[in-house]
Amino acid sequence: MNSSSLFTQVKDASRLLTGGAKQPGNEKAIHRIQGFVAGATFVFLIQLIGNFVFTKSEEVLLARTISWGVAFLAALIYTTIIVSIDKNEKEPWVMIFISFFWGTVISGTIAGLLNSIAYQKMGITFSVAPFTEEISKGAVLLLIFLYASNEFDNVLDGIIYGALVGIGFAMQENVDYFMKGFENLPKFYEQIEKQFFLRIILGGLASHATYTAITGIGLGISRQIKKRWMKVVFPILGLTLAISAHALWNSEWVNKWLELERFGSPHLRISVRAFWLMGPFFLLVIIAIVLAWRKESMVIFEQLSNEITSPNPFLTLETLRKVSARRKARWRILSNHGLSAMVLLQKIQRAYIDLAFSKMNGFDEQAMHTRQQIEFQVVNLEKVIQSKAKNLLNRGL
């Protein structure tokens, strides 16, 4: 590769980072990323199945089955929680798939390999892990940010994608910790009980999910601000804070400073440590979520204030601005005009929300297409309402 070609690629990447929101996304690039993650996941599953099939020890097989079952169930529960915080513009399942399995397979493999090399060369892992793990997890957020800009609108999207990557990463890491130093089932049960409390109960959302969500916050802020230099600075700050939070947890010096030995119960020591070292960063993400919800409500109000043209009482600015109002409108139209009307209203509501975020990000062509969809669906909704009214009239109701 010559220097001119390298310069061109760096320039293009810089343009995408500082002005990527002007384009509705690069579908080919996302398809490649999706294919890469799907292929890697397939290989990972084949290897995982092989580990189960060729395990000769019944005790090891049982321990491995319990470990993966617990880790997968926890990941499923926490993934459901994270997806549910996206109240207005639901992320497509393909992006959820990419985020989660990048964390499980791609980031897990890369970080595991680099951590092993660090241990072999320097005899350390904990001091290197925050860098290898947070950078490998954050890489997919940057890819989504650059090449699927229409699916990465704001801070909330960054939190959701980041948390999903972290949950996926934690799932495979949890299995490693559950199985670490396996000798027999009684010791395994002691190990999994201790790690379950720390890694599932306390750190299920407050550990890896929080760290990568912080990286996502930096990218989300970058998406919403206009100054070009700040678009570069905030992602770097987000990643730096994520690495720092992770390093703080791994720090032996901090553990000594907390004087955890004075607390008698092991569970109490772990809880105090988690409160001081995970709690503040988890609280930061919670505050960012609440502020993001408020910001989204303002965006919907501002961007749709001159877009509502239908006299339909179910389609007003107030019924579109908040999730609760949209839900009430759907219930009302269901009771008055039937299921078909409710389904159409839900589609129109989603289209209006898409329109608001398309306008915010300057996706003019996408906004125009969404307006056309809304006009068509509103006409269909009016027909359904009129048809229902005519049927009731004919029945003498």
C-alpha positions in Angstrom: 0.0 0.0 0.0 1.5 3.4 -1.0 1.5 6.5 1.2 -1.0 8.2 -1.1 -3.5 5.3 -0.7 -3.0 5.3 3.1 -3.5 9.0 3.3 -6.7 8.7 1.4 -8.1 6.0 3.7 -7.2 8.0 6.8 -8.8 11.1 5.3 -12.0 9.1 4.4 -12.1 7.7 8.0 -11.7 11.2 9.4 -14.5 12.5 7.2 -16.8 9.7 8.3 -16.1 10.3 12.0 -16.6 14.1 11.8 -19.4 14.2 9.3 -20.8 10.7 9.1 -24.3 11.7 10.3 -24.9 13.3 6.9 -25.2 9.9 5.3 -27.9 7.3 5.9 -25.3 4.5 6.3 -23.3 2.1 4.2 -25.4 -1.0 3.8 -22.6 -3.0 2.1 -20.2 -2.3 4.9 -22.8 -3.4 7.5 -23.6 -6.5 5.5 -19.8 -7.4 5.5 -19.6 -6.8 9.3 -22.7 -8.9 9.8 -21.3 -11.7 7.7 -18.0 -11.6 9.5 -19.7 -11.7 12.9 -22.1 -14.5 11.8 -19.2 -16.5 10.3 -17.1 -16.2 13.5 -20.1 -17.0 15.6 -20.8 -20.2 13.6 -17.1 -21.3 14.1 -17.4 -20.5 17.8 -20.6 -22.6 18.1 -19.0 -25.5 16.3 -16.0 -25.4 18.6 -18.3 -25.1 21.6 -20.4 -28.1 20.6 -17.1 -30.0 20.0 -16.1 -29.2 23.6 -19.3 -30.8 24.9 -19.3 -33.8 22.6 -15.6 -34.8 23.2 -15.6 -34.2 27.0 -15.0 -37.6 28.5 -15.4 -36.6 32.2 -19.0 -36.5 33.3 -18.2 -34.1 36.1 -16.5 -31.7 33.7 -19.5 -32.0 31.3 -22.0 -31.2 34.0 -19.9 -28.3 35.2 -19.6 -26.9 31.7 -23.3 -27.3 31.1 -24.2 -25.5 34.3 -21.7 -22.7 33.5 -23.0 -22.0 30.0 -26.6 -22.4 31.2 -26.2 -19.8 34.0 -24.1 -17.4 31.8 -26.5 -17.6 28.9 -29.6 -17.1 31.0 -28.1 -14.1 32.7 -27.0 -12.6 29.4 -30.6 -13.1 28.0 -32.1 -11.4 31.0 -29.8 -8.4 30.9 -30.0 -8.1 27.1 -33.8 -7.9 27.5 -33.4 -5.2 30.0 -31.1 -3.1 27.8 -33.2 -3.5 24.7 -36.3 -2.3 26.7 -34.7 1.0 27.6 -34.9 2.1 24.0 -38.4 3.6 24.3 -38.7 5.6 21.1 -36.7 4.2 18.2 -36.1 0.4 18.6 -32.8 -0.8 17.3 -33.0 -3.4 14.5 -32.2 -7.0 15.5 -29.3 -7.2 13.1 -27.5 -4.5 15.0 -28.3 -6.2 18.4 -26.9 -9.4 16.9 -23.7 -7.7 15.7 -23.2 -6.0 19.1 -23.8 -9.0 21.3 -21.9 -11.6 19.4 -19.0 -9.2 18.6 -18.6 -9.0 22.4 -18.9 -12.8 22.8 -16.8 -14.0 19.9 -14.7 -11.3 18.3 -13.7 -9.2 21.3 -13.5 -12.3 23.6 -11.1 -14.0 21.2 -8.9 -10.9 20.5 -8.7 -9.8 24.1 -8.1 -13.4 25.3 -5.2 -13.8 22.8 -3.6 -10.5 23.7 -4.0 -11.1 27.5 -2.3 -14.5 27.1 0.6 -12.9 25.2 0.9 -10.3 27.9 1.0 -13.0 30.6 3.6 -15.0 28.7 5.9 -12.1 28.0 5.4 -10.0 31.2 3.7 -12.3 33.7 0.8 -9.8 34.0 -2.8 -9.7 32.8 -4.9 -7.5 35.0 -3.0 -4.3 34.1 -3.2 -5.0 30.3 -6.8 -6.3 30.2 -8.5 -2.9 30.5 -6.7 -1.8 27.3 -7.1 -5.0 25.3 -10.7 -5.6 26.3 -12.1 -2.1 26.1 -10.4 -1.3 22.8 -11.6 -4.6 21.2 -15.1 -4.1 22.5 -15.2 -0.4 21.4 -14.1 -1.3 17.9 -17.5 -2.5 16.9 -19.2 0.7 18.3 -16.9 2.7 16.0 -17.8 0.5 13.0 -21.5 1.0 13.7 -21.0 4.7 14.2 -19.2 5.1 10.9 -21.1 2.7 8.7 -24.6 2.6 10.1 -25.0 6.2 11.1 -28.8 6.0 10.6 -28.9 3.4 13.4 -26.6 5.4 15.8 -28.5 8.6 16.4 -27.6 9.7 19.9 -26.2 8.8 23.4 -28.9 6.3 24.1 -28.0 4.2 21.0 -24.4 4.3 22.1 -25.3 3.1 25.6 -27.5 0.3 24.2 -24.9 -1.0 21.7 -22.1 -0.6 24.2 -24.0 -2.5 26.9 -24.9 -5.3 24.5 -21.2 -5.7 23.5 -20.3 -5.8 27.2 -23.0 -8.4 28.1 -21.9 -10.6 25.2 -18.2 -10.3 26.4 -19.1 -11.0 30.0 -21.1 -14.2 29.0 -18.0 -16.0 27.7 -15.8 -14.6 30.4 -18.2 -15.7 33.1 -17.9 -19.3 31.9 -14.1 -19.0 32.1 -14.4 -17.8 35.7 -16.9 -20.5 36.7 -14.7 -23.2 35.3 -11.4 -21.7 36.5 -9.1 -24.3 38.1 -11.8 -27.1 38.0 -10.9 -30.0 40.2 -14.2 -31.6 41.3 -17.9 -30.7 41.6 -17.9 -29.6 45.3 -15.2 -27.1 44.6 -16.9 -26.0 41.4 -20.1 -25.3 43.3 -18.2 -23.1 45.7 -16.5 -21.3 42.9 -19.7 -20.7 40.9 -21.6 -19.5 44.0 -18.9 -16.9 44.7 -18.5 -15.8 41.0 -22.3 -15.7 40.5 -22.7 -13.2 43.3 -19.9 -11.0 41.9 -20.2 -11.3 38.2 -24.0 -11.9 37.7 -25.7 -10.2 40.7 -23.3 -7.2 41.3 -21.5 -6.9 38.0 -24.2 -8.1 35.5 -24.8 -4.6 34.3 -22.3 -2.6 36.4 -19.1 -4.2 35.0 -18.4 -4.8 31.3 -21.8 -3.6 30.2 -21.1 -0.2 31.9 -17.6 0.1 30.7 -18.5 -0.3 27.0 -21.6 1.8 27.5 -19.3 4.7 28.6 -17.4 4.3 25.3 -20.8 4.4 23.5 -21.7 7.6 25.4 -18.6 9.3 24.0 -19.6 8.3 20.4 -23.2 9.3 21.1 -22.2 12.8 22.2 -20.0 13.0 19.1 -23.1 12.3 17.0 -25.1 15.1 18.5 -22.6 17.9 18.6 -21.6 20.1 15.6 -18.0 21.1 16.3 -15.7 18.9 14.4 -12.9 18.8 16.9 -15.3 17.8 19.6 -16.6 14.9 17.5 -13.1 13.4 17.7 -12.4 14.4 21.3 -15.5 12.8 22.9 -15.1 9.3 21.6 -11.5 9.3 22.9 -12.7 10.6 26.3 -15.4 7.9 26.4 -12.9 5.1 25.7 -10.3 6.6 28.1 -12.9 6.7 30.9 -14.0 3.1 30.1 -10.4 1.9 30.3 -9.9 3.9 33.5 -13.0 2.4 35.2 -11.9 -1.1 34.2 -8.4 -0.5 35.4 -9.7 0.9 38.7 -11.6 -2.4 39.3 -8.5 -4.5 38.5 -6.1 -2.4 40.7 -4.6 -4.2 43.6 -3.6 -0.8 45.1 -7.2 0.4 45.3 -8.3 -2.9 46.9 -5.7 -2.4 49.6 -6.7 1.3 50.0 -10.3 0.2 50.7 -9.1 -2.1 53.5 -11.5 -4.8 52.6 -10.1 -7.2 55.1 -11.9 -5.4 57.9 -15.2 -6.7 56.6 -15.7 -10.2 57.8 -18.1 -11.7 55.3 -16.6 -12.4 51.8 -19.9 -11.3 50.2 -19.8 -8.0 52.2 -16.2 -7.4 51.0 -17.2 -8.0 47.4 -20.3 -5.7 47.8 -18.3 -2.8 49.3 -15.7 -3.1 46.6 -18.4 -3.2 43.9 -20.2 -0.2 45.5 -17.1 2.0 45.4 -15.5 0.8 42.2 -18.5 0.0 40.0 -21.2 2.1 41.5 -20.1 5.6 40.4 -19.7 4.5 36.7 -23.0 2.6 36.7 -24.7 5.7 38.2 -23.1 7.8 35.4 -24.7 5.5 32.8 -28.1 5.7 34.5 -28.0 9.5 34.6 -27.0 9.5 30.9 -30.0 7.3 30.1 -32.4 9.6 31.9 -31.0 12.6 30.2 -31.1 10.8 26.8 -34.8 10.1 27.3 -35.5 13.8 27.9 -33.4 14.8 24.9 -35.3 12.3 22.7 -38.6 13.7 23.9 -37.4 17.3 23.0 -36.2 16.1 19.6 -39.6 14.5 18.8 -41.4 17.7 19.9 -39.2 20.1 18.0 -38.8 18.0 14.8 -42.5 17.1 14.5 -44.0 20.5 15.5 -44.5 21.4 11.8 -45.1 17.9 10.5 -48.5 16.9 12.0 -51.0 17.7 9.3 -53.7 15.1 9.9 -56.8 16.2 11.9 -56.9 12.7 13.4 -57.2 13.0 17.2 -54.9 10.0 17.6 -52.1 11.7 15.7 -51.3 14.9 17.6 -48.0 16.2 18.8 -48.9 15.4 22.4 -49.9 11.8 21.6 -46.6 11.3 19.7 -44.2 13.0 22.1 -44.2 10.4 25.0 -44.2 6.7 25.1 -47.1 6.6 27.5 -49.2 8.9 25.3 -48.6 6.7 22.3 -49.6 3.6 24.2 -52.8 5.3 25.4 -53.6 6.4 21.9 -53.3 2.8 20.7 -55.5 1.5 23.4 -58.2 4.1 22.7 -58.2 3.4 18.9 -58.3 -0.4 19.6 -61.4 -0.1 21.8 -63.1 2.4 19.4 -62.0 1.1 15.9 -60.6 -2.3 16.3 -57.3 -4.2 15.9 -56.5 -3.2 12.3 -56.7 0.5 13.2 -54.4 0.0 16.2 -51.8 -1.8 14.0 -51.9 1.0 11.4 -51.6 3.6 14.2 -48.6 1.9 15.6 -46.9 1.9 12.2 -47.6 5.6 11.8 -46.3 6.4 15.2 -43.0 4.6 14.5 -42.7 6.3 11.2 -43.2 9.7 12.8 -40.5 8.9 15.4 -38.2 7.8 12.5 -38.9 11.1 10.7 -38.0 13.1 13.8 -34.6 11.4 14.1 -34.0 11.5 10.4 -34.5 15.3 10.4 -32.3 15.7 13.5 -29.4 13.9 11.7 -29.9 15.7 8.4 -31.0 12.6 6.5 -33.2 14.6 4.0 -33.7 11.8 1.5 -34.7 9.4 4.2 -37.0 12.0 5.8 -38.8 12.6 2.5 -39.3 8.8 2.0 -40.7 8.5 5.6 -43.2 11.4 4.9 -44.5 9.6 1.9 -45.0 6.4 4.0 -46.8 8.4 6.7 -49.2 10.0 4.1 -50.0 6.6 2.6 -50.6 5.0 6.0 -52.7 7.9 7.3 -55.0 7.5 4.3 -55.3 3.8 5.1 -56.0 4.5 8.7 -58.8 6.9 7.8 -60.3 4.3 5.5 -60.3 1.7 8.3 -61.9 4.1 10.8 -64.6 5.1 8.3 -65.2 1.4 7.4 -65.7 0.6 11.1 -68.1 3.5 11.6 -70.1 2.5 8.5 -70.4 -1.1 9.8 -71.6 0.1 13.2 -74.1 2.4 11.5 -75.4 -0.5 9.3 -75.9 -2.6 12.4 -77.9 0.2 14.0 -75.3 0.7 16.8 
